[in-house]
């Protein structure tokens, strides 16, 4: 169950919205399910309308008006409690019990007779557009005696309350909370703000507006402004795009100064946060997409993008020396002043032969995961974070907008976004994955090494499937399914595209998609991923908490000794050179 807490100072506006039709006419039969005793006696069982909404709001607001109390950030406390669509719907009686337990857990009740209870109400108005059953709880933070309710750390307390209620009421427990990880959700207000800024900037730049043939943005009819904002809403994905870019820039950097250069060369605005009273000590950063229509940029701190993208977490992967710190400060200062990075030109394209070595090293990393217990949360999280960085760097180099590599990077990164810093991955994994990320970042330069990129993608698919197998064996069913899906769909699609490009380079004559069998590893991944499901059929050594069975074996059904790594493929130097007979060529398999 997911809580979403907001604050305000207009109780009539909130209640009016909750009993109204909604933004997309999704509200149906709004009614009270629990709340203040007087309200339940008056409106229990009634379908609410605008008139009853005003009555409810006046009753809830009465203590604040009578005592003339001001509450910082607003006296209206609002929280929605939402279930996954797959969980179905709860009865009003169940929601009523959940609402009362939640209000008590937040200490808005009488606190066992020690305080006067806040006035509150819980409203149910049907499922959301996504099919999520949910309720809304509205609380006036001023108690009848004029005292204020305690809202210190209310966001965290709401999460803790929901975890307890999931157990008490038999609801699906939040998987990420059990694993002590979570992602930063994107709120509707963020998307709305980004869409509004872009729409307003585009309108103001129109020639007919400058010539006064069209009205100013402020003078447009409300419906027309809403249409213009709606047209930009689908493309308002600033946080997602920034998250992938920052993750790729960090993964492909061998120190902090390189990270700043990578950000700026990727077209991202970056600015440092200095220590108090200092200009030579950087304690954090924020980034923004470059405005495309003259709108004001929206800045996000690294921690708002993801738990593992704060500067302090990123620094654990880079050298900590006086020289590296000095170079990093110089780059941050240059970024703040919009000065050149100091790099005369971008690094040259990677020698194609190095791609094969990277693929071979990743295969070795997958084999090393056999010795990592499934209960070693830190090392699995570190491996997920490193793999996500490689995919993000590749996405940044080759995709515009949200592509399959970017989607895969976002899904894989979820396993690594732990609340607390995780330790290092398996031995040598940091250097291996950083080298792979640098190779991916160079993918768009030079246009060479397509065949070796096929091998690299095959190993990345193997790694992601291994992570899915570990997640499933660790009872993380939702994340396991998400990882398996991106391996079978997004990564498999990229693999097919690369394999077809490699065929055109190295094989005389065209090879059509219809003539081509499934790419190596794709069908095996789809068939074998279910073998990672823990249960009686799984061998004892493969069950959660017990090391022994290789993740490659869990994923593909082959022991590591039988799945020996092939040498890096010889990419050749011409269009007519025949492929080596020992190369793994999926289309030639019998």
C-alpha positions in Angstrom: 0.0 0.0 0.0 1.4 3.3 -1.1 0.9 6.6 0.9 1.1 10.0 -0.8 1.2 12.9 1.6 0.5 16.5 0.6 -0.1 19.7 2.6 -2.2 22.8 1.9 -4.4 25.5 3.4 -7.7 25.1 1.5 -9.9 22.5 3.0 -13.0 23.4 0.8 -10.8 23.0 -2.3 -9.6 19.6 -1.3 -13.0 18.2 -0.3 -14.6 19.7 -3.3 -12.1 17.9 -5.6 -12.5 14.6 -3.8 -16.3 14.6 -4.3 -16.1 16.1 -7.7 -15.8 14.3 -11.1 -11.9 14.3 -11.0 -9.5 15.5 -13.7 -10.6 12.7 -16.1 -14.1 12.0 -14.8 -12.8 9.0 -13.0 -14.5 9.7 -9.6 -17.6 7.6 -9.1 -20.0 7.5 -6.1 -17.9 9.5 -3.7 -18.9 8.7 -0.1 -17.5 8.8 3.4 -16.1 5.5 4.8 -15.0 6.8 8.2 -14.0 10.0 10.1 -15.2 12.4 12.7 -18.2 11.1 14.6 -20.4 14.0 13.8 -19.7 13.8 10.1 -20.4 10.0 10.0 -23.7 10.6 11.7 -24.7 13.2 9.2 -23.3 11.9 5.9 -22.7 8.1 6.4 -24.1 6.2 3.4 -24.8 9.3 1.4 -23.4 10.0 -2.0 -21.6 13.3 -1.6 -22.1 16.4 -3.8 -20.8 19.9 -3.9 -23.1 21.1 -1.2 -22.2 18.3 1.2 -18.5 18.9 0.4 -18.8 22.5 1.7 -20.5 21.3 4.9 -17.8 18.7 5.5 -15.0 21.3 4.9 -16.6 23.8 7.2 -16.9 21.3 10.0 -13.3 20.1 9.6 -12.0 23.7 9.4 -13.9 25.0 12.5 -11.2 24.5 15.1 -8.7 26.5 13.1 -11.1 29.3 12.5 -12.3 29.4 16.1 -8.8 29.4 17.6 -7.3 31.6 14.9 -4.2 29.3 14.6 -1.8 29.4 11.7 0.2 26.3 10.8 3.4 26.5 8.7 3.0 24.9 5.3 -0.7 24.7 5.8 -3.2 23.2 8.2 -4.7 20.8 5.7 -3.0 17.4 5.8 -4.0 15.0 3.0 -2.9 11.5 2.2 -4.1 8.9 -0.3 -3.6 5.2 0.4 -3.5 3.2 -2.8 -3.3 -0.5 -3.7 -1.8 -2.0 -6.8 -4.4 -2.6 -9.5 -3.5 -6.4 -9.3 -4.7 -6.5 -5.7 -8.3 -5.8 -6.6 -10.7 -3.8 -4.4 -11.4 -3.7 -0.7 -14.8 -3.4 1.0 -15.8 -0.1 2.7 -15.5 -2.0 6.0 -11.9 -2.9 5.3 -11.0 0.6 4.2 -12.7 2.0 7.3 -10.6 -0.2 9.6 -7.4 0.7 7.6 -8.2 4.4 7.8 -8.8 4.3 11.6 -5.6 2.4 12.1 -3.6 4.8 9.9 -4.9 7.9 11.7 -4.0 6.3 15.0 -0.5 5.4 13.8 0.0 9.0 12.7 -1.2 10.2 16.1 -4.0 12.3 14.8 -6.5 10.5 17.2 -6.8 11.1 20.9 -3.5 9.4 21.6 -5.1 7.1 24.2 -7.0 9.9 25.9 -4.1 12.3 26.3 -5.2 14.7 23.6 -8.2 15.9 21.7 -8.5 14.1 18.4 -8.1 16.0 15.2 -11.1 16.3 12.9 -10.6 14.0 9.9 -12.5 12.2 7.1 -11.8 9.3 4.8 -13.4 9.4 1.3 -13.7 6.7 -1.3 -14.5 7.6 -4.9 -13.7 4.5 -6.9 -10.5 3.4 -8.6 -7.9 5.6 -10.3 -7.4 5.8 -14.0 -4.8 3.0 -13.6 -7.3 0.8 -11.8 -5.8 1.3 -8.3 -8.4 1.1 -5.5 -7.6 3.8 -3.0 -9.0 6.2 -0.3 -8.2 9.8 0.6 -7.8 11.0 4.2 -8.1 14.7 5.0 -7.1 16.0 8.4 -7.3 19.4 10.0 -4.0 19.7 11.9 -5.5 22.1 14.5 -7.2 20.2 17.3 -10.4 21.5 18.9 -8.4 22.9 21.9 -6.2 25.0 19.6 -3.1 22.8 19.8 -1.4 21.5 16.7 -0.9 17.9 15.6 2.7 16.7 15.4 3.7 16.2 11.7 7.5 15.8 12.3 8.8 13.3 9.7 5.3 12.5 8.6 6.4 11.1 5.2 8.5 8.5 6.9 5.9 7.8 9.6 3.3 7.3 6.9 5.5 4.7 5.2 6.1 2.8 8.4 2.3 2.9 9.2 1.6 1.3 5.8 4.1 -1.4 6.3 2.5 -2.4 9.6 -1.0 -2.2 8.0 0.0 -4.5 5.2 0.8 -7.2 7.7 -2.3 -6.6 9.9 -4.8 -6.5 7.0 -3.2 -9.2 4.9 -2.3 -6.9 2.0 0.5 -7.4 -0.5 3.7 -6.3 1.3 5.9 -3.8 -0.4 8.8 -5.7 -1.8 11.3 -2.8 -1.9 10.7 -2.0 1.8 11.6 -5.5 2.8 14.8 -5.3 0.8 15.5 -1.8 2.1 15.5 -0.1 -1.3 13.2 2.2 -3.2 13.0 4.5 -6.2 12.1 8.1 -6.3 8.6 8.4 -7.6 7.6 11.0 -10.1 4.6 13.0 -8.9 1.9 14.3 -11.2 2.7 17.8 -10.1 6.3 17.5 -11.5 5.0 16.4 -14.9 2.4 19.2 -14.8 5.0 21.9 -13.9 7.3 20.8 -16.6 4.6 20.7 -19.2 3.3 24.1 -18.2 6.7 25.7 -18.4 7.4 24.3 -21.9 3.9 25.2 -23.2 4.1 28.7 -21.8 7.6 29.3 -23.3 6.6 28.0 -26.7 3.6 30.2 -26.8 5.5 33.3 -25.8 8.0 32.7 -28.6 5.4 32.5 -31.3 5.7 35.3 -33.9 1.9 36.0 -33.8 2.1 36.5 -30.1 5.0 38.9 -30.4 3.0 40.8 -33.1 0.0 40.8 -30.7 -2.1 38.9 -33.2 -2.6 36.3 -30.5 -3.2 37.1 -26.8 -0.6 36.8 -24.1 -0.3 33.4 -22.3 -1.9 35.0 -19.2 -4.9 36.2 -21.3 -5.6 32.9 -23.0 -8.9 31.1 -22.1 -8.4 28.5 -19.4 -9.5 25.7 -21.7 -7.0 26.6 -24.4 -4.1 26.8 -21.9 -5.1 23.4 -20.6 -5.0 22.0 -24.2 -1.5 23.4 -24.8 -0.2 22.0 -21.5 -1.8 18.6 -22.2 0.0 18.5 -25.6 3.4 18.8 -23.7 2.5 16.5 -20.8 3.4 13.2 -22.5 6.9 14.5 -23.2 7.5 15.8 -19.7 9.9 13.1 -18.4 12.7 15.3 -17.2 13.5 13.2 -14.1 13.7 9.9 -16.0 15.9 11.3 -18.7 18.2 13.0 -16.2 18.4 9.9 -14.1 19.6 7.8 -17.1 22.1 10.5 -18.2 23.6 11.0 -14.8 23.9 7.3 -14.1 25.6 6.8 -17.5 27.9 9.8 -16.9 28.9 8.5 -13.5 29.5 4.9 -14.7 31.8 6.0 -17.5 33.9 8.3 -15.3 37.1 7.2 -13.5 37.0 10.3 -11.2 34.7 13.1 -10.2 36.2 15.6 -12.7 35.4 13.2 -15.5 31.9 12.8 -14.2 31.3 16.6 -14.5 32.7 16.7 -18.0 30.6 13.7 -19.0 27.5 15.5 -17.7 28.2 18.7 -19.6 29.1 16.9 -22.8 25.8 15.1 -22.6 24.0 18.4 -22.8 23.1 18.6 -19.1 23.2 21.7 -17.0 25.1 21.0 -13.8 25.8 23.2 -10.8 27.6 22.4 -7.5 26.5 22.9 -3.9 29.3 24.3 -1.9 30.0 23.8 1.8 28.9 26.8 3.9 31.3 29.7 3.4 33.5 27.8 1.0 34.1 27.8 -2.7 36.7 25.0 -2.7 34.6 22.2 -1.1 31.7 20.7 -3.0 29.2 18.7 -1.0 26.5 18.1 -3.6 25.1 18.9 -7.0 22.0 19.5 -9.0 21.3 19.0 -12.7 18.7 20.1 -15.2 17.9 19.5 -18.9 18.8 22.3 -21.2 15.6 24.3 -22.1 14.4 23.6 -25.6 11.8 26.4 -25.9 13.2 29.1 -23.6 11.5 27.8 -20.5 13.1 28.0 -17.0 15.1 24.8 -16.2 13.9 22.5 -13.5 16.7 21.5 -11.2 17.0 18.1 -9.4 19.5 17.2 -6.8 21.2 13.9 -7.2 19.3 12.4 -4.3 16.0 13.3 -5.9 16.9 11.3 -9.0 17.9 8.2 -7.0 19.2 7.2 -3.6 22.5 6.0 -5.2 23.1 9.1 -7.3 24.0 11.5 -4.4 27.5 12.9 -4.6 28.6 11.1 -1.4 27.5 7.7 -2.8 29.1 8.3 -6.2 32.4 9.3 -4.7 32.8 5.8 -3.2 33.6 4.6 -6.7 36.3 7.2 -7.4 39.8 7.9 -6.0 40.0 10.2 -3.0 43.2 12.2 -3.4 44.0 15.9 -3.1 44.7 16.2 -6.8 41.4 14.5 -7.8 39.5 16.8 -5.4 41.2 19.9 -6.8 40.5 18.9 -10.4 36.8 18.1 -9.5 36.4 21.6 -7.9 37.8 23.2 -11.0 35.3 21.3 -13.2 32.4 22.2 -10.9 33.4 25.9 -10.9 33.6 25.8 -14.7 30.1 24.2 -14.9 28.7 26.9 -12.6 30.1 29.7 -14.7 29.3 27.9 -18.0 33.0 27.9 -19.0 34.6 25.3 -21.3 35.4 21.9 -19.7 39.0 22.2 -20.6 39.0 19.0 -22.7 40.1 20.0 -26.2 38.3 17.1 -27.9 36.3 14.0 -27.0 38.2 10.8 -26.4 38.7 8.8 -29.6 36.5 5.8 -30.4 37.5 2.6 -28.6 39.6 0.0 -30.4 37.1 -2.5 -31.5 39.2 -5.4 -30.1 38.7 -4.0 -26.6 34.9 -4.7 -26.9 35.6 -8.4 -27.0 37.7 -8.2 -23.9 35.0 -6.3 -22.1 32.4 -8.9 -23.0 34.8 -11.7 -21.9 35.3 -9.9 -18.5 31.6 -9.5 -18.0 31.1 -13.2 -18.6 33.7 -13.9 -15.9 31.9 -11.6 -13.6 28.7 -13.6 -14.1 30.6 -16.8 -13.2 32.0 -15.1 -10.0 28.4 -14.5 -8.9 28.1 -18.2 -8.2 30.0 -17.7 -4.9 27.8 -14.8 -3.7 25.1 -15.9 -1.3 21.6 -14.7 -2.2 21.4 -13.1 1.3 24.4 -10.9 0.5 22.2 -7.9 -0.2 25.1 -5.4 -0.6 27.0 -7.3 -3.3 23.9 -8.0 -5.3 22.9 -4.4 -5.1 26.3 -3.2 -6.1 26.3 -5.5 -9.1 22.8 -4.2 -10.1 24.0 -0.6 -9.8 27.1 -1.3 -11.9 25.1 -3.1 -14.6 22.5 -0.3 -14.7 25.4 2.2 -15.2 26.7 0.2 -18.2 23.2 0.2 -19.9 22.7 3.9 -19.1 26.0 4.8 -20.7 25.1 2.8 -23.8 21.7 4.5 -23.9 23.2 7.9 -23.5 25.5 7.3 -26.4 23.0 5.8 -28.9 19.4 6.7 -28.0 17.3 9.9 -28.1 14.6 9.9 -25.4 13.3 6.8 -23.8 14.7 3.8 -25.7 15.0 0.1 -24.8 18.5 0.6 -23.2 17.3 3.5 -21.1 14.2 1.5 -19.9 16.4 -1.5 -19.1 18.8 0.7 -17.1 16.0 2.1 -15.1 14.6 -1.3 -14.2 18.0 -2.8 -13.4 18.9 0.2 -11.2 15.9 -0.4 -8.9 17.8 -3.4 -7.4 20.7 -1.1 -6.5 18.8 1.9 -5.1 19.3 0.9 -1.4 18.5 3.2 1.5 22.0 2.8 2.9 25.3 2.7 0.9 26.1 -0.8 -0.2 29.5 -2.3 -0.2 31.6 -3.2 -3.3 30.5 -5.9 -5.7 32.4 -9.1 -6.4 36.2 -8.8 -6.7 37.2 -6.6 -9.6 33.7 -5.8 -10.7 34.1 -2.1 -10.4 37.0 -1.9 -12.8 35.3 -4.3 -15.2 32.0 -2.5 -15.3 33.6 0.9 -15.5 35.6 -0.2 -18.5 32.4 -1.6 -20.1 30.6 1.7 -19.4 33.4 3.6 -21.1 33.1 1.3 -24.1 29.4 1.8 -24.2 29.9 5.6 -24.0 32.1 5.4 -27.1 29.6 3.3 -29.0 28.4 6.3 -31.0 31.9 7.3 -32.0 33.7 5.7 -34.9 30.9 3.4 -36.0 33.1 0.2 -35.5 33.0 -2.9 -33.5 29.4 -3.9 -34.3 30.1 -7.6 -34.1 31.9 -7.2 -30.7 28.9 -5.2 -29.5 26.7 -8.2 -30.2 28.9 -10.2 -27.8 28.8 -7.5 -25.2 25.0 -7.3 -25.4 24.8 -11.1 -25.1 26.8 -11.0 -21.9 24.7 -8.1 -20.5 21.6 -10.1 -21.2 23.1 -13.0 -19.3 24.0 -10.7 -16.4 20.5 -9.2 -16.2 18.9 -12.7 -16.3 21.3 -13.7 -13.5 20.1 -10.7 -11.4 16.5 -11.8 -12.2 17.2 -15.3 -11.0 18.8 -14.0 -7.8 15.8 -11.7 -7.2 13.3 -14.5 -7.7 15.2 -16.9 -5.4 15.3 -14.1 -2.8 11.4 -13.8 -2.9 11.5 -10.6 -4.9 8.9 -11.7 -7.4 7.9 -8.3 -8.9 11.5 -7.2 -9.4 12.5 -10.6 -10.8 9.7 -10.4 -13.3 10.6 -6.9 -14.3 14.2 -7.9 -14.9 13.3 -11.0 -16.8 10.9 -9.0 -19.0 13.5 -6.4 -20.0 16.0 -9.1 -20.8 13.4 -10.9 -23.1 12.1 -7.8 -24.7 14.2 -4.6 -24.6 17.6 -6.1 -24.5 16.7 -8.9 -26.9 15.5 -6.3 -29.4 18.8 -4.4 -29.2 20.6 -7.7 -29.6 18.7 -8.5 -32.7 19.3 -5.1 -34.2 23.1 -5.3 -33.5 23.2 -8.9 -34.8 21.5 -7.9 -38.1 24.0 -5.0 -38.4 26.9 -7.4 -37.9 25.5 -9.8 -40.5 25.4 -7.0 -43.1 29.0 -6.1 -42.3 30.5 -9.6 -42.3 28.3 -11.9 -44.4 28.0 -11.5 -48.2 24.4 -11.2 -49.2 21.4 -10.0 -47.2 20.0 -11.9 -44.2 16.3 -11.0 -43.6 14.6 -11.1 -40.2 12.4 -13.9 -41.5 15.5 -16.0 -42.3 17.1 -15.3 -39.0 16.5 -17.6 -36.0 16.3 -16.2 -32.5 19.5 -14.5 -31.3 21.8 -16.6 -29.1 20.6 -16.8 -25.5 17.2 -15.2 -26.1 15.1 -18.3 -26.1 17.1 -20.0 -23.4 16.6 -16.9 -21.2 12.9 -16.9 -21.7 12.6 -20.7 -21.0 15.1 -20.9 -18.1 14.2 -17.8 -16.1 11.3 -19.6 -14.4 13.8 -22.1 -13.0 14.9 -19.5 -10.6 11.5 -19.7 -8.8 12.3 -20.9 -5.3 10.3 -23.9 -4.2 10.4 -27.6 -3.7 11.7 -28.2 -7.3 14.7 -26.0 -6.7 17.8 -27.9 -5.6 18.7 -27.2 -1.9 21.9 -25.4 -2.8 20.0 -22.9 -5.0 17.5 -21.8 -2.4 17.6 -18.4 -0.8 20.5 -17.9 1.6 22.4 -20.9 0.4 25.2 -20.4 -2.1 26.3 -23.1 -4.5 24.5 -23.1 -7.8 25.9 -20.7 -10.4 23.6 -17.8 -11.5 24.5 -18.8 -15.0 23.1 -22.3 -14.3 20.0 -20.8 -12.7 19.4 -18.6 -15.7 20.4 -20.8 -18.6 20.5 -24.3 -17.1 24.3 -24.8 -17.8 27.0 -25.1 -15.1 29.7 -22.5 -15.5 32.3 -25.1 -16.5 30.1 -26.1 -19.5 29.4 -22.5 -20.5 33.0 -21.7 -21.1 33.6 -18.2 -22.4 34.5 -17.8 -26.0 37.5 -15.6 -27.0 36.7 -12.1 -28.2 35.4 -12.3 -31.7 37.7 -11.2 -34.5 35.8 -8.4 -36.1 37.9 -8.3 -39.3 39.0 -5.3 -41.3 37.0 -5.4 -44.4 33.5 -6.1 -45.7 34.3 -9.3 -47.5 36.5 -11.1 -45.0 34.7 -14.3 -44.0 34.0 -14.9 -40.4 36.2 -17.2 -38.4 34.7 -20.7 -38.1 34.9 -20.7 -34.3 32.8 -17.5 -33.9 29.4 -17.8 -32.2 27.1 -16.9 -35.1 23.5 -17.4 -34.2 22.2 -17.4 -37.7 24.5 -20.3 -38.7 23.5 -22.6 -35.9 22.0 -25.9 -36.9 
